[in-house]
Amino acid sequence: MVTTIVTTKGQIVIPSRIRRKLNIKKGTRFSIEEKGDQLVLQPLTAEYFQRIAGIAGTKGKGVAALLEERAKDKENEDKKWSKS
């Protein structure tokens, strides 16, 4: 088991070993789900969307749209940070 601490801003640190294993990079978005008294964090990476592609029955079009939207979000974030 790995532990972490919540900061005053409500942030947590994900250990580097786990980030590497799950391909979590700066700007990776997560879904957060409550399951009883537990929180489940799911990184929304390209691998995740490829894994669930068949669930919606969109023949990959949904995945492509989500990845395109994420690429635009990342581009906007990068522009925002480069102006700082």
C-alpha positions as CSV (number, residue, x, y, z in Angstrom):
1,M,0.0,0.0,0.0
2,V,1.2,3.5,-0.8
3,T,0.0,6.5,1.2
4,T,-0.1,10.2,0.4
5,I,-1.2,13.4,2.2
6,V,-3.9,15.9,1.1
7,T,-2.6,19.5,0.9
8,T,-4.5,22.5,2.2
9,K,-5.6,23.0,-1.4
10,G,-7.1,19.5,-1.5
11,Q,-4.3,18.1,-3.8
12,I,-2.6,14.8,-3.5
13,V,0.7,13.5,-4.9
14,I,0.6,10.4,-6.9
15,P,4.0,8.6,-6.5
16,S,6.2,8.5,-9.5
17,R,6.3,4.7,-9.7
18,I,2.5,4.7,-10.2
19,R,2.5,7.7,-12.6
20,R,5.0,5.8,-14.8
21,K,3.1,2.6,-14.7
22,L,-0.2,4.2,-15.6
23,N,1.4,6.7,-18.1
24,I,0.1,9.7,-16.1
25,K,1.7,12.9,-17.3
26,K,1.3,16.6,-16.5
27,G,-2.2,17.6,-17.5
28,T,-3.7,14.1,-17.4
29,R,-7.3,14.4,-16.5
30,F,-9.0,12.0,-14.0
31,S,-12.5,10.8,-13.4
32,I,-13.3,10.6,-9.6
33,E,-16.0,8.2,-8.5
34,E,-17.4,7.7,-5.0
35,K,-18.0,4.0,-4.1
36,G,-19.4,4.0,-0.6
37,D,-16.6,5.4,1.6
38,Q,-13.9,5.1,-1.1
39,L,-12.7,7.3,-3.9
40,V,-11.8,5.8,-7.3
41,L,-9.4,7.8,-9.4
42,Q,-9.3,6.8,-13.1
43,P,-6.7,8.5,-15.3
44,L,-8.4,9.5,-18.6
45,T,-5.5,8.5,-20.9
46,A,-5.5,7.4,-24.5
47,E,-5.0,3.8,-23.3
48,Y,-8.1,4.1,-21.1
49,F,-10.3,5.3,-24.0
50,Q,-8.9,2.6,-26.3
51,R,-9.8,0.0,-23.7
52,I,-13.4,1.2,-23.4
53,A,-13.9,1.9,-27.2
54,G,-16.1,-1.1,-27.8
55,I,-18.5,-0.3,-24.9
56,A,-20.3,2.5,-26.7
57,G,-20.5,0.8,-30.1
58,T,-19.3,3.9,-32.0
59,K,-16.6,2.0,-33.9
60,G,-13.9,4.2,-32.3
61,K,-15.4,7.5,-33.4
62,G,-16.1,8.5,-29.7
63,V,-12.5,7.7,-28.8
64,A,-11.2,9.8,-31.6
65,A,-13.4,12.7,-30.7
66,L,-12.3,12.5,-27.0
67,L,-8.6,12.3,-27.9
68,E,-9.0,15.3,-30.3
69,E,-10.8,17.3,-27.6
70,R,-8.0,16.4,-25.1
71,A,-5.3,17.5,-27.5
72,K,-7.1,20.8,-27.9
73,D,-7.3,21.2,-24.1
74,K,-3.6,20.4,-23.7
75,E,-2.7,22.9,-26.4
76,N,-4.7,25.6,-24.7
77,E,-3.1,24.7,-21.3
78,D,0.3,24.9,-22.8
79,K,-0.4,28.3,-24.4
80,K,-1.7,29.5,-21.0
81,W,1.4,28.4,-19.1
82,S,3.8,29.7,-21.7
83,K,2.4,33.2,-21.3
84,S,3.0,33.1,-17.5
